[in-house]
Amino acid sequence: MEDMYFNWDDPSIAREYRRNPLIFRNLIDGKRCKLPVPVVFDEIHKQRDWRNILAAFCMFAG
């Protein structure tokens, strides 16, 4: 299974998130997998409101 690695130093990651805040959830759902999917948000601490981004992700992931 492929890991989901999102490096927030890559401008395209933040741009996609601003365009669609559910992008990570949609990508994981697109795998159509019943097993847990490892997700990495590298360098997310550099984003404004990073705690809210993670909290929202966890809320929708549950």
trRosetta pair geometry for C-beta under 8 A, 3 or more apart (Angstrom, degrees):
i j d omega theta_ij theta_ji phi_ij phi_ji
1 31 7.9 61 -154 -171 102 140
1 33 6.9 85 -129 -135 128 159
1 35 6.9 -118 -68 82 162 131
1 37 6.9 -131 161 -120 131 75
1 38 7.9 125 109 17 114 92
3 37 7.9 144 -136 177 42 77
3 38 4.8 -39 -127 84 91 110
3 39 7.6 168 -175 -91 76 27
3 40 6.5 25 162 -1 120 110
4 24 7.2 107 160 -154 140 89
4 27 6.4 129 -131 115 127 125
4 28 6.4 -44 -58 -81 160 88
4 37 5.9 51 -8 148 119 113
4 38 6.7 177 29 95 77 55
4 39 4.4 -19 75 -111 115 72
4 40 6.9 170 93 23 60 66
5 40 4.6 -1 -118 59 68 115
5 42 6.7 17 -171 -8 87 117
6 10 7.9 -122 -173 47 58 118
6 13 5.1 129 -172 -139 94 134
6 24 6.9 -61 -39 -100 155 112
6 39 7.5 3 6 -174 106 86
6 40 6.6 176 30 90 64 63
6 41 5.3 -12 71 -112 107 59
6 42 6.8 179 87 25 49 76
6 44 7.7 50 100 -69 105 105
7 10 4.8 82 86 -6 93 105
7 13 6.4 -177 73 -24 47 153
7 42 4.5 -22 -108 72 68 117
7 43 5.9 45 -165 27 67 118
8 13 5.5 -117 -107 93 47 137
8 14 6.1 75 -154 -57 81 96
8 41 6.7 36 -35 179 111 79
8 42 6.6 -164 10 88 77 57
8 43 4.4 -146 54 94 93 92
8 44 4.9 129 -23 -89 146 49
8 46 5.9 173 108 54 124 104
8 47 5.6 -93 -171 -39 147 113
9 42 7.5 -48 3 113 96 99
9 43 4.9 21 -34 85 89 169
9 46 7.3 60 -77 43 70 154
10 13 4.8 85 80 -8 96 106
10 14 7.9 171 91 -1 57 81
11 14 6.0 -59 -155 42 45 105
11 15 5.9 45 151 -23 74 112
12 15 5.4 -56 -141 41 34 115
12 16 6.1 36 159 -21 68 105
13 16 6.1 -56 -150 36 26 108
13 17 6.4 25 153 -18 62 108
14 17 5.6 -55 -148 37 32 113
14 18 6.3 33 155 -19 66 104
14 47 6.5 -179 -109 -106 113 118
15 18 5.9 -54 -149 35 30 109
15 19 6.4 27 152 -17 63 109
16 19 5.6 -59 -148 39 32 112
16 20 6.5 -37 172 43 68 91
16 23 5.0 101 146 -122 104 171
17 20 7.2 -93 -140 70 22 53
17 21 6.2 46 -176 -110 70 49
17 23 5.9 -114 -94 29 51 130
17 24 7.7 13 -102 -27 94 98
17 53 7.2 7 -172 -136 143 126
18 21 7.8 21 -118 -68 17 73
19 23 7.5 64 74 -57 87 128
20 23 4.5 107 93 -58 102 91
20 26 7.2 -19 141 6 132 143
21 56 6.9 -32 165 130 119 150
22 25 4.7 -55 -170 47 80 116
22 26 5.5 85 128 -29 89 100
22 60 6.8 -145 -126 -171 91 170
23 26 5.7 -58 -145 37 29 112
23 27 6.4 29 157 -21 65 105
24 27 5.8 -52 -149 33 31 110
24 28 6.5 27 155 -14 64 106
24 39 6.9 74 -174 -150 120 140
24 57 5.8 -11 80 -124 142 114
25 28 5.9 -59 -150 39 30 108
25 29 6.2 28 154 -16 66 109
25 57 7.1 -166 -55 -138 92 68
25 60 4.8 -50 -90 126 145 132
25 61 6.7 -139 -105 -75 93 68
26 29 5.7 -55 -143 41 30 110
26 30 6.2 40 153 -30 63 105
27 30 5.5 -51 -151 27 30 119
27 31 7.5 39 149 -27 58 93
28 31 5.9 -44 -167 15 39 113
28 33 7.9 -88 -179 43 71 104
28 37 5.1 -176 -139 56 102 151
28 39 7.1 -42 -79 -74 126 124
28 61 7.4 18 73 -118 164 94
29 32 7.3 39 168 -68 50 52
31 37 6.2 120 49 -89 159 144
33 37 6.1 106 73 -64 135 107
39 57 7.8 -151 120 168 155 137
41 44 4.0 15 145 -39 111 136
41 53 7.7 160 -157 117 157 121
41 54 6.9 -144 43 -89 160 97
41 57 7.9 -177 -51 5 142 171
43 46 5.3 -11 169 8 86 119
44 47 5.5 -44 -170 19 59 116
44 50 4.8 135 145 -150 88 121
44 53 6.6 -139 -172 83 123 137
44 54 7.0 108 132 -57 151 105
45 50 5.4 -156 -111 71 32 171
46 50 7.5 93 46 -62 31 139
47 50 4.5 117 70 -77 91 94
47 53 6.5 13 102 -5 139 151
49 52 4.3 -31 176 34 98 119
49 53 6.2 110 118 -27 83 89
50 53 5.4 -49 -150 32 40 116
50 54 6.5 35 155 -14 69 103
51 54 6.0 -57 -151 40 32 107
51 55 6.1 34 152 -21 66 109
52 55 5.5 -51 -140 38 33 113
52 56 6.2 33 160 -18 66 105
53 56 6.1 -58 -150 37 25 108
53 57 6.4 27 152 -20 62 108
54 57 5.5 -53 -146 35 33 114
54 58 6.3 31 156 -17 66 106
55 58 5.9 -56 -149 38 29 109
55 59 6.3 33 152 -23 64 106
56 59 5.5 -51 -147 33 33 115
56 60 6.5 19 159 -7 66 107
57 60 6.3 -67 -150 44 28 99
57 61 5.8 27 154 -24 67 115
58 61 5.5 -55 -134 37 30 113
58 62 6.4 35 164 -29 63 103
59 62 6.4 -56 -157 22 24 109
